[in-house]
Amino acid sequence: MKRIEFIDVAKGITILLVIVGHTIPEGLMRTLIYSFHMPLFFFLSGYFYRNIPTKVLIRKKARQLLPPYYITSACLIIFNAGMLFIRQKTDELFPSTARLFFAALYGSGMDIHSPFPIPQIGAIWFLWALFFCFILMNLLYPLRYQPVLLILLAVLGIYSSWRFLDFTAFLFYGCHFRFRLPYLPSLFSI
């Protein structure tokens, strides 16, 4: 597939905004960046969605997205355990490691407090969410009312405590159904 330059540039800007958003202190600039940087990332990822057999898609995306997620999660768990051991806080070793393990399984980008406390896994949550976006979009693709279903999933994610996939990501990922406009690249050319 031929690369689309303005999408690559937009992804690069989005990556820089993620870095800036995670490094600057709380304030207006951070709030502004957080208001659109991840939705834009998921929108750009959804732009290239193609419906393929679900088994093929799961195999392909699992190879692409899950190894970095699991390797990084394992490194975080091992690092945390090592730091607790070095600090001689061995009584916290098992509970802390178990919390991080469940955080990796849950894949949340923020702390969850209900129905039971789960800490965030950190900045890699989006790999887990993107993996499930691909699968969900593949399952929704043959249905008649994809946009309505996407909006319902986003509302469910916003108003529930079950945010392991951050359902709002599905909404932006699924926008390709309505916003894959052929004239979009020309809007960005100078």
QUIFEN-V31216 format. One line per field, one symbol per residue. phi: phi as a letter, one per 40 degrees, with the letter a starting at -180 (. if undefined). psi: psi as a letter, one per 20 degrees, with the letter a starting at -180 (. if undefined). burial: + if it has 9 or more other ideal C-beta (glycine too) atoms within 8 Angstrom, else -. Layout:
# QUIFEN-V31216
phi = ???
psi = ???
burial = ???
This chain:
# QUIFEN-V31216
phi = .ccbdcccccccccccccccdcbccdiccccccccaccdcdcccccdcdbcbddccccccccccbcdccccccccccccccccccccfbcccdcccccccccccccgccacbbacacbccchccdcccccdccdccccccdcccbddccccccccdcccbccbcbfdcccdccccccbbccccddccbcc
psi = ppqoghggggggggghhggghiiqrqagggggghiigghgghghhhhjpporpggggggghghghhghghggggggggggggggghjllhhiggggggghghghhhkqirppiqiqpprqhaijhhggghghgggghhhhgiqhlghghggggggghgjrinkhimhhhhghgiihhijnphighhhiq.
burial = -----++++++--+--++-++--------++-++--+++++++++++-+----+--++-+++--++-+++-+++-++--++--++-------+--++-++++++-++++--+-----+-++--+++++++++++++++-+-----++-+++-++-++-----+++++++++++++++-+----++-----
